[in-house]
Amino acid sequence: MRSNTQTNLRFLGWLLICVAFVWVLSASLAGESQAEKTADEKPNENSKCYVCHLSLKTEEISMVHLEAGITCDECHGPSVEHMGDEMLMTEPDLLFGRSEVDRMCSNPTCHKAGTERYVYGFEDHIDTEAVETFYKKWEGRIRPNGRAITAKSVCTDCHGTHNLATKMESQLQKDQGAEWTNAFNGRDLSGWRPSGDASWIVEQGRIISDLKANSKGGDLWTEALYEDYQLSVIFRNAWPIRAGIWLRAADLDKGPRIEIFDRDKPPAYTGSVLVSGKGLALVNLREDIVDREGWNTISVEARGDRFQVWLNGEEVGVVRIPGPAKGRIGLHIEKHARLRTAELCVREVLVQRLGQPEEKTSTLSKE
């Protein structure tokens, strides 16, 4: 009886050991599988840049740096506004001219130069003989990347082609075949004139309206007059606000205005179109297409008395409003009932003038 008990205990002990072994092995395999899955699912940190700059996916400098864990934004900054600019007018946060390349690469956290030197040089390369051989082969010649190798060559002459030689065009530019111009130069209010008692200033490349507690409101007008055009205004603001964009103002007739506001009763939201003295001619009922935390883009096509409006790429609608055939574009802000002050921030005012549509002629010949 005692012998059987000992045998059963031994068997039970071995069984527990086997179960524990199987459990540990399964957990280990599962962990490895999950790690592999995680590694496979980990997005490429430059993927957001490849959306527009696909060539950088196979470009030498980008590839080598990415393997070392250095992504585009390490050198060029987060560039959030650059990525969000559908018109491709906003540059990355940091760009480096040819004369700045070597010093930028020589950052102590990247390619540290030798003692008492500030710029990474030939002698700092790991294989100096290979560098000398390279120079003997290419000095005075143009490499496949289009760069000539001289005694004054910079890092990017020898490594990769890290340069966008041609300016990219947005799809809208390709479709229309015409150039967009920025009515705001990013530096000052040249080409604009204020009216009313709102204060308009330029800070960090943005037009900012500052409406004080005792101000009723005001406008900022382009000096240029526009007939038919496409317009794209990129803006952000604190909510609530009562602001807008005048589309074709001439003398006392200010024409239609696209509203930047929220109205509860009856409901109407940013992207609605107001006719001064008459009320809303077009109502946007979609509150969800406004980004309350970030930048928004209002786009308009003004052709004759026809105005087509988009907000953040979503069409709001089309409306016909009689009025001036030529006028100024304007930014508007006024006092809000629930606020003592208000502020509107505008980053870009892009305009593309439109030619008159060709008249259709009959193909039938007269008898």
Secondary structure by P-SEA (a helix, b strand, c coil): caaaaaaaaaaaaaaaaaaaaaaaaaaaaaaaaaaaaaaaaccccccccccccccccccaaaaaaaaacccccccccccccccccccccccccccccccaaaaaaacccccccccccccccccccccaaaaaaaaaaccccccccccccccccccccccccccccbbbbcaaaaaacbbbbbcccccccccccccccbbbbbccccbbbbbcccccccccccccccccbbbbbbbccccccccccccccccccccbbbbccccccccccccbbbcccccccccccccccccccbbbbbbbbbcccbbbbbccccccbbbbbbcccccccbbbbbbbccccbbbbbbccbbbbbbccccbbbbccccc
